[in-house]
Amino acid sequence: MLNIRVFLLAIVLLFASSPQAKGQADKPAVSREQAAALAQERYPGKIVKVQTENKQYRIRVLQADGRVVTVLVDGQSGRVKRDGI
């Protein structure tokens, strides 16, 4: 009887911890604010819009000359690249 209780307790603990582990894996390592700062460092200007798409951020930056640049920032690594290049 004690073995069954231990076994059931182990099963409950195993399944109880799974959503927490999954939630941490899905959460981006880079926040929206950090992504905006990274984009602004690489492409100076005013941040116009920040969108979250598929574990990355799409950020629109209004530059001093009036052009709007779309920048992608990876939500896990923080890698910055210009959209379309």
PEVENGI-V812727 format. One record per residue. NEAR is the number of other ideal C-beta (glycine too) atoms within 8 Angstrom. Layout:
BEGIN
near=NEAR
near=NEAR
END
This chain:
BEGIN
near=4
near=5
near=6
near=7
near=8
near=8
near=8
near=8
near=8
near=8
near=8
near=8
near=8
near=8
near=7
near=7
near=8
near=8
near=7
near=7
near=8
near=8
near=8
near=7
near=6
near=5
near=6
near=8
near=7
near=13
near=6
near=8
near=6
near=9
near=15
near=12
near=8
near=12
near=15
near=11
near=7
near=7
near=10
near=7
near=10
near=5
near=12
near=7
near=6
near=11
near=7
near=9
near=6
near=3
near=6
near=10
near=15
near=12
near=15
near=12
near=16
near=10
near=11
near=5
near=4
near=5
near=6
near=8
near=10
near=11
near=15
near=12
near=14
near=11
near=11
near=8
near=6
near=11
near=6
near=11
near=7
near=9
near=8
near=4
near=4
END
